[in-house]
Amino acid sequence: MTYIVVLIALVGFGALFSALERKVDRVERRIKLMERRQELILTHLGVEDPLSPDLRPIDELLRQGKKIQAIKVYRELTGAGLQEAKEAVERLPGNV
């Protein structure tokens, strides 16, 4: 008898968790779609994202050939980790 109650409870929790997971997935997809639409609107209007960091100091350091310093400044400006900052700096147009 106890096993049946536990089994029913587990099945119920499983169904509840599954429904919750589907709901979270839908919300995440909607958020991504809204963010993409916001980006398109800002681009269309020619408005820069006010939260994006000013990367001009990094561009200047890259022009001077100071890649390591550029990575350090990128990390300070964005809070990125070392690997993420290195990859981002390497993707910038001024990188040699």
KAUR-V282419 format. One record per backbone hydrogen bond with DSSP energy under -0.5 kcal/mol. CO is the residue of the C=O (numbers start at 0). NH is the residue of the N-H. If there is no record, write none. Layout:
co=[CO,CO]
nh=[NH,NH]
//
This chain:
co=[0,1,2,3,4,5,6,7,8,9,10,11,12,13,14,15,16,17,18,19,20,21,22,23,24,25,26,27,28,29,30,31,32,33,34,35,36,37,38,39,40,41,41,42,48,52,54,55,56,57,58,59,60,61,64,65,66,67,68,69,70,71,72,73,74,80,81,82,83,84,85,86,87,88,91]
nh=[4,5,6,7,8,9,10,11,12,13,14,15,16,17,18,19,20,21,22,23,24,25,26,27,28,29,30,31,32,33,34,35,36,37,38,39,40,41,42,43,44,45,46,45,51,54,58,59,60,61,62,63,65,64,66,69,70,71,72,73,74,75,76,77,78,84,85,86,87,88,89,90,91,91,94]
//
